[in-house]
Amino acid sequence: MTVTIDSAPPRTGTGRLIIVLGALSAVSPFATDMYAPGFPQIVTSFGTSGTAVQLSLTACLVGLAAGQIVLGPVSDATGRRRLLLAGSGMFSLFSLVCALAPSLAVFDVARLLQGIAGSAGLVIGRAVVSDWFTGAQAARRLSTLSVIGMTAPVLAPVAGGLLLGVGSWRLVFVALAATGLLLLTAVWAWVPESLPVERRRRGGLRAVPATMGGLLRRRELVGYLLVMGCALAALFAYITGSPFVFQSSYGLSPTEYGLVFATNAVGTVMAGAVFGRLAGWIRLNSLLVTGVAITVAGALTLVALLAGGISTLPATWACLFGVTFGFGIVLPAATTIILAVGGDAPGAASGMLGGAQFVLGAAAAPLPGLLESTTALVAEMSTAVVVLGFVLLSAVALIALARPWQGHGEPADQPH
């Protein structure tokens, strides 16, 4: 499938537009992770258990997944700008409700609604890019959004810790509410409507289910969605399992583990930057195949080493760095192709992309813990096996369904 440009870029300045869209894509990861250092305070404040407080994180993730699935196709029918304004405003409102919540029940409901509101920036931001840009231009801008989105979860706990140093956990949500107001102002000033009335999906909201069903009947689109979703599931498994691998198996302190995690996160960001440089020179599908191959190679090497009884910190670190580096290529490549293949309904395609990411990621996150053992080597192996399983599923989806050699989602002027 080839794509062509059918609308002009915004007149307000591409740089400011991407900055605002990047901030919209970062605010949800901040809402998810920024309050994590305050969990003990929240437990004391509400007189509850740590498990009960962790459910508020689940509520936010559910909101993010459901919101993207719904709001993406809705924006195809109603336009982008109004939903971005409403999402930013409601995010600010529900963040304030979280800050003032008198009970855990109110807090959990507010977190769910905060996730739904925050999802607007994620899903519609990608759709806005696809409205105005295609091919290498879209790939580079989506790569920028991806780098920002991947950096935010690393910075969020740090920012939350700084705020907890001067106030209670409620201050974190006051800061998020203020951020929502800033985003509302920025969207109003710098993000014009990118989807004119004549290009909107006919039938309004009633046509949304039919639109989603039509996209799901495209074999290649389902394939790319599974490539992306399974890769993210592997990343979630790495995130939840790596503290036990590096701290329990190798005896690293929390600070030392933070260095390892940050280094791997930098690798992901570097890979995104490399993708942005190569997009336009190398086919998007070739870059996607390269990213998947790197993740498989890293995970397979780690499992092979552990199966042979070789368990060393440098080897494990290097293999997991390879997995995260490969993901830094897979994310922008798959995102660009999915939005191109679903170019007739980019909001719906973006919503399905976000839904696949969060649903599969949430399903994969607890698996390393479920398979964990009291033996350090077996615990390390459990994380490695789960990561390998999901990257292999990603590779199978790439070959069996996406079929990258057919060139789906490539722009007409892309090199062959």
C-alpha positions as CSV (number, residue, x, y, z in Angstrom):
1,M,0.0,0.0,0.0
2,T,1.3,3.5,-0.9
3,V,0.3,6.7,0.6
4,T,0.2,10.3,-0.7
5,I,0.1,13.7,0.9
6,D,-3.4,15.2,0.6
7,S,-3.1,18.1,3.1
8,A,-0.6,20.8,3.8
9,P,1.4,21.0,7.0
10,P,0.1,23.4,9.7
11,R,0.9,27.1,9.3
12,T,1.6,27.6,13.0
13,G,5.1,26.1,12.9
14,T,5.9,22.4,12.9
15,G,8.4,22.7,15.7
16,R,5.9,24.1,18.2
17,L,3.3,21.6,17.0
18,I,5.6,18.6,17.7
19,I,6.6,20.1,21.1
20,V,3.0,20.3,22.1
21,L,2.1,16.8,20.8
22,G,5.2,15.5,22.5
23,A,4.1,17.0,25.8
24,L,0.7,15.4,25.3
25,S,2.2,12.0,24.7
26,A,4.4,12.4,27.9
27,V,1.7,13.5,30.3
28,S,0.1,10.1,30.5
29,P,3.3,8.2,31.5
30,F,3.9,10.9,34.1
31,A,0.4,10.4,35.4
32,T,1.1,6.7,35.6
33,D,4.5,6.7,37.2
34,M,5.1,10.1,38.9
35,Y,3.2,9.2,42.1
36,A,4.9,5.8,42.6
37,P,7.4,7.0,45.1
38,G,4.5,8.2,47.2
39,F,2.8,4.8,47.6
40,P,3.8,4.4,51.3
41,Q,2.4,7.9,52.0
42,I,-0.9,7.0,50.2
43,V,-1.2,3.8,52.2
44,T,-0.9,5.8,55.5
45,S,-3.2,8.6,54.3
46,F,-6.1,6.3,53.4
47,G,-5.3,3.7,56.0
48,T,-5.2,0.8,53.5
49,S,-2.8,-1.7,52.1
50,G,-0.1,-1.4,49.5
51,T,-2.0,-3.9,47.2
52,A,-5.1,-1.7,47.3
53,V,-3.1,1.4,46.4
54,Q,-1.5,-0.4,43.5
55,L,-5.0,-1.0,42.1
56,S,-5.1,2.8,41.4
57,L,-2.2,2.2,39.0
58,T,-4.2,-0.5,37.3
59,A,-7.2,1.8,37.1
60,C,-5.2,4.4,35.3
61,L,-3.8,1.9,32.8
62,V,-7.3,0.5,32.1
63,G,-8.4,4.1,31.4
64,L,-5.5,4.7,29.1
65,A,-6.2,1.6,27.1
66,A,-10.0,2.0,26.9
67,G,-9.7,5.7,26.2
68,Q,-7.4,5.2,23.2
69,I,-9.6,2.5,21.7
70,V,-12.7,4.8,21.9
71,L,-11.3,8.3,21.4
72,G,-9.2,7.4,18.3
73,P,-12.1,6.5,16.0
74,V,-14.3,9.1,17.6
75,S,-11.8,11.8,16.5
76,D,-12.1,10.4,12.9
77,A,-15.8,11.4,13.0
78,T,-15.7,14.6,15.0
79,G,-12.2,16.1,14.4
80,R,-9.1,16.3,16.5
81,R,-8.9,19.7,18.1
82,R,-12.0,19.7,20.3
83,L,-11.2,16.3,21.7
84,L,-7.6,17.4,22.5
85,L,-8.9,20.5,24.3
86,A,-11.5,18.4,26.2
87,G,-9.0,15.8,27.1
88,S,-6.5,18.3,28.5
89,G,-9.2,20.1,30.5
90,M,-10.6,16.9,31.9
91,F,-7.1,15.6,32.7
92,S,-6.5,18.7,34.8
93,L,-9.9,18.4,36.5
94,F,-9.5,14.7,37.4
95,S,-5.9,15.3,38.6
96,L,-7.3,17.9,41.0
97,V,-9.9,15.4,42.2
98,C,-7.1,12.9,42.9
99,A,-5.3,15.5,44.9
100,L,-8.4,16.3,47.0
101,A,-9.7,12.7,47.2
102,P,-11.1,12.0,50.7
103,S,-11.1,8.2,50.2
104,L,-9.4,5.5,48.2
105,A,-12.6,4.7,46.3
106,V,-12.8,8.3,45.1
107,F,-9.1,8.2,44.3
108,D,-9.4,5.0,42.2
109,V,-12.4,6.4,40.2
110,A,-10.6,9.6,39.6
111,R,-7.5,7.7,38.4
112,L,-9.6,5.7,35.9
113,L,-11.1,8.9,34.5
114,Q,-7.7,10.7,34.5
115,G,-6.3,7.8,32.4
116,I,-9.2,8.1,29.9
117,A,-8.7,11.9,29.6
118,G,-4.9,11.5,29.3
119,S,-5.3,9.0,26.5
120,A,-6.6,11.7,24.2
121,G,-3.2,13.2,23.9
122,L,-1.6,9.9,23.1
123,V,-4.0,8.6,20.5
124,I,-5.0,11.9,18.8
125,G,-1.5,13.2,18.8
126,R,-0.4,10.4,16.5
127,A,-3.5,10.9,14.4
128,V,-2.6,14.7,14.0
129,V,0.8,13.8,12.7
130,S,-0.6,11.3,10.2
131,D,-3.1,14.0,9.0
132,W,-0.4,16.3,8.0
133,F,2.7,14.2,7.2
134,T,3.4,10.9,5.4
135,G,6.5,8.8,4.6
136,A,9.8,9.9,6.0
137,Q,8.4,13.2,7.4
138,A,5.8,11.3,9.4
139,A,8.3,8.7,10.5
140,R,10.7,11.3,11.9
141,R,8.0,13.2,13.8
142,L,6.5,10.0,15.1
143,S,10.0,8.9,16.1
144,T,10.3,12.2,18.1
145,L,7.0,11.5,19.9
146,S,8.2,7.9,20.6
147,V,11.5,9.1,22.1
148,I,9.6,11.5,24.3
149,G,7.1,8.8,25.3
150,M,9.9,6.4,26.2
151,T,11.9,9.0,28.2
152,A,8.9,10.1,30.3
153,P,8.5,6.9,32.3
154,V,12.2,7.1,33.3
155,L,11.9,10.8,34.4
156,A,8.5,10.6,36.1
157,P,9.5,8.8,39.3
158,V,12.5,11.2,39.7
159,A,10.2,14.2,39.3
160,G,7.7,12.6,41.8
161,G,10.5,12.0,44.3
162,L,11.6,15.7,44.1
163,L,8.0,16.9,44.8
164,L,7.7,14.5,47.7
165,G,10.8,16.1,49.1
166,V,8.9,19.3,49.6
167,G,5.3,18.1,50.1
168,S,2.9,15.2,50.3
169,W,1.7,12.8,47.6
170,R,-1.2,15.2,46.9
171,L,1.3,17.8,45.6
172,V,2.1,15.4,42.7
173,F,-1.5,15.5,41.5
174,V,-1.6,19.3,41.9
175,A,1.4,19.5,39.6
176,L,-0.3,17.2,37.1
177,A,-3.4,19.4,37.2
178,A,-1.3,22.5,36.5
179,T,0.3,20.6,33.6
180,G,-3.1,19.9,32.2
181,L,-3.9,23.6,32.2
182,L,-0.7,24.4,30.5
183,L,-1.4,21.8,27.8
184,L,-4.9,23.1,27.4
185,T,-3.5,26.6,26.7
186,A,-0.8,25.2,24.3
187,V,-3.3,23.2,22.3
188,W,-5.6,26.2,22.1
189,A,-2.7,28.4,20.8
190,W,-0.7,26.0,18.6
191,V,-2.7,23.0,17.5
192,P,-5.3,23.9,14.8
193,E,-7.8,21.4,13.5
194,S,-5.9,18.9,11.3
195,L,-9.0,17.0,10.0
196,P,-11.3,19.2,7.9
197,V,-15.0,18.3,7.8
198,E,-14.8,16.9,4.2
199,R,-12.3,14.2,5.3
200,R,-14.1,13.1,8.4
201,R,-15.7,9.6,8.6
202,R,-19.3,9.6,7.5
203,G,-22.0,8.4,9.8
204,G,-20.7,10.2,12.9
205,L,-20.3,8.1,16.1
206,R,-22.6,5.4,14.9
207,A,-20.0,4.5,12.2
208,V,-17.2,3.9,14.8
209,P,-17.8,0.1,15.3
210,A,-18.0,-0.4,11.5
211,T,-14.7,1.5,11.1
212,M,-12.9,-0.6,13.7
213,G,-14.3,-3.8,12.2
214,G,-13.1,-2.8,8.7
215,L,-9.6,-2.2,10.0
216,L,-9.5,-5.5,11.8
217,R,-10.3,-7.3,8.6
218,R,-7.0,-6.1,7.1
219,R,-4.5,-9.0,7.7
220,E,-1.5,-6.8,7.4
221,L,-2.8,-4.2,9.9
222,V,-3.5,-6.9,12.5
223,G,0.0,-8.2,11.9
224,Y,1.7,-4.9,12.5
225,L,-0.5,-4.4,15.6
226,L,0.6,-7.7,17.0
227,V,4.3,-6.9,16.1
228,M,4.0,-3.7,18.1
229,G,1.9,-5.1,20.9
230,C,4.0,-8.2,21.5
231,A,7.2,-6.1,21.4
232,L,5.8,-3.8,24.1
233,A,4.7,-6.8,26.1
234,A,8.3,-8.0,26.1
235,L,9.4,-4.6,27.3
236,F,6.8,-4.6,30.1
237,A,8.0,-8.1,31.2
238,Y,11.6,-6.7,31.2
239,I,10.6,-3.7,33.3
240,T,8.8,-5.8,36.0
241,G,11.3,-8.6,36.0
242,S,14.6,-6.7,35.8
243,P,14.6,-5.5,39.4
244,F,14.6,-9.1,40.6
245,V,17.2,-10.0,38.1
246,F,19.7,-7.3,38.9
247,Q,19.0,-6.8,42.6
248,S,18.2,-10.3,43.7
249,S,20.4,-12.3,41.3
250,Y,23.4,-9.9,41.1
251,G,23.1,-8.1,44.4
252,L,22.9,-4.6,42.9
253,S,21.6,-1.8,45.2
254,P,18.5,0.2,44.1
255,T,20.8,3.0,43.0
256,E,23.0,0.7,41.0
257,Y,19.9,-0.9,39.4
258,G,18.7,2.6,38.6
259,L,21.9,3.1,36.6
260,V,21.4,-0.1,34.7
261,F,17.8,0.7,33.9
262,A,18.7,4.3,32.9
263,T,21.5,3.0,30.6
264,N,19.1,0.7,28.8
265,A,16.5,3.4,28.5
266,V,19.1,5.7,26.9
267,G,19.7,2.9,24.5
268,T,16.1,2.9,23.5
269,V,16.2,6.6,23.0
270,M,19.4,6.3,20.9
271,A,17.7,3.7,18.7
272,G,14.7,6.1,18.2
273,A,17.1,8.8,17.1
274,V,18.9,6.4,14.7
275,F,15.5,5.5,13.2
276,G,14.7,9.1,12.7
277,R,18.0,9.6,10.8
278,L,17.5,6.5,8.6
279,A,13.8,7.0,7.8
280,G,13.6,8.2,4.2
281,W,16.9,6.5,3.3
282,I,15.9,2.9,4.2
283,R,12.4,1.3,3.8
284,L,10.3,1.4,6.9
285,N,9.6,-2.3,6.7
286,S,13.4,-3.0,6.5
287,L,13.9,-0.9,9.6
288,L,11.1,-2.8,11.4
289,V,12.6,-6.2,10.4
290,T,16.0,-5.0,11.8
291,G,14.4,-3.9,15.1
292,V,12.6,-7.2,15.6
293,A,15.7,-9.1,14.7
294,I,17.8,-7.2,17.3
295,T,15.2,-7.9,20.0
296,V,15.1,-11.6,19.1
297,A,18.9,-11.9,19.0
298,G,19.3,-10.2,22.4
299,A,16.6,-12.3,24.1
300,L,17.7,-15.6,22.5
301,T,21.3,-15.0,23.4
302,L,20.4,-14.4,27.0
303,V,18.3,-17.6,27.3
304,A,21.0,-19.6,25.6
305,L,23.6,-18.3,28.0
306,L,21.4,-19.0,31.1
307,A,20.5,-22.5,29.8
308,G,24.3,-23.2,29.6
309,G,24.7,-22.1,33.2
310,I,26.4,-18.8,32.2
311,S,25.0,-16.0,34.4
312,T,27.1,-12.9,34.6
313,L,26.1,-9.2,35.1
314,P,27.9,-7.9,31.9
315,A,26.4,-10.6,29.7
316,T,22.8,-10.1,31.0
317,W,23.1,-6.4,30.9
318,A,24.4,-6.4,27.3
319,C,21.6,-8.8,26.1
320,L,18.8,-6.8,27.7
321,F,20.4,-3.6,26.3
322,G,20.0,-5.2,22.9
323,V,16.4,-6.0,23.5
324,T,15.6,-2.4,24.6
325,F,17.7,-1.0,21.7
326,G,15.7,-3.0,19.2
327,F,12.5,-1.9,20.7
328,G,13.5,1.7,20.1
329,I,13.5,0.9,16.4
330,V,10.3,-1.3,16.4
331,L,8.1,1.4,18.1
332,P,8.4,4.3,15.6
333,A,8.7,1.9,12.6
334,A,5.5,0.0,13.5
335,T,3.7,3.1,14.5
336,T,4.4,4.8,11.2
337,I,3.4,1.8,9.1
338,I,0.2,1.2,11.1
339,L,-1.0,4.8,10.6
340,A,-0.2,4.6,6.9
341,V,-2.0,1.2,6.4
342,G,-5.0,2.6,8.3
343,G,-4.6,6.0,6.6
344,D,-8.3,6.2,5.7
345,A,-9.1,6.2,9.5
346,P,-5.9,7.3,11.3
347,G,-7.7,8.0,14.6
348,A,-9.1,4.5,14.7
349,A,-5.8,3.0,13.7
350,S,-4.0,5.0,16.4
351,G,-6.6,3.9,19.0
352,M,-6.1,0.2,18.1
353,L,-2.4,0.7,18.3
354,G,-2.6,2.2,21.8
355,G,-5.1,-0.4,22.9
356,A,-2.9,-3.3,21.7
357,Q,0.1,-1.8,23.5
358,F,-1.5,-1.4,26.9
359,V,-3.6,-4.6,26.8
360,L,-0.7,-6.9,25.9
361,G,1.7,-4.9,28.1
362,A,-0.6,-5.2,31.1
363,A,-1.0,-9.0,30.4
364,A,2.7,-9.5,30.2
365,A,3.8,-7.4,33.2
366,P,3.0,-10.0,36.0
367,L,4.3,-13.1,34.1
368,P,7.9,-12.9,35.3
369,G,6.7,-12.8,38.9
370,L,4.3,-15.7,38.4
371,L,7.1,-17.9,37.0
372,E,9.6,-16.7,39.6
373,S,11.5,-19.2,41.9
374,T,13.6,-18.9,45.0
375,T,16.6,-19.9,43.0
376,A,18.3,-16.8,41.6
377,L,19.2,-18.4,38.3
378,V,15.7,-19.8,37.7
379,A,14.2,-16.4,38.6
380,E,16.5,-14.8,36.0
381,M,15.6,-17.5,33.5
382,S,11.9,-16.9,34.0
383,T,12.2,-13.2,33.0
384,A,14.4,-14.1,30.0
385,V,12.0,-16.8,28.8
386,V,8.9,-14.4,29.0
387,V,10.8,-11.7,27.1
388,L,12.0,-14.2,24.5
389,G,8.5,-15.7,24.1
390,F,6.9,-12.3,23.3
391,V,9.6,-11.2,20.9
392,L,9.3,-14.5,19.1
393,L,5.5,-13.9,18.9
394,S,6.3,-10.5,17.5
395,A,8.6,-12.1,14.8
396,V,5.9,-14.7,13.9
397,A,3.3,-11.9,13.5
398,L,5.8,-10.0,11.3
399,I,6.4,-13.0,9.0
400,A,2.9,-14.6,8.9
401,L,0.6,-11.6,8.9
402,A,2.5,-8.3,8.3
403,R,4.7,-9.8,5.5
404,P,7.1,-6.8,5.3
405,W,8.4,-7.9,1.9
406,Q,5.1,-6.8,0.4
407,G,5.9,-3.2,1.4
408,H,2.7,-2.2,3.2
409,G,2.6,1.4,4.5
410,E,5.6,2.5,2.4
411,P,5.3,6.0,0.7
412,A,5.4,6.1,-3.0
413,D,8.8,7.7,-3.1
414,Q,10.4,5.4,-0.6
415,P,13.6,3.6,-1.7
416,H,13.2,-0.1,-2.6
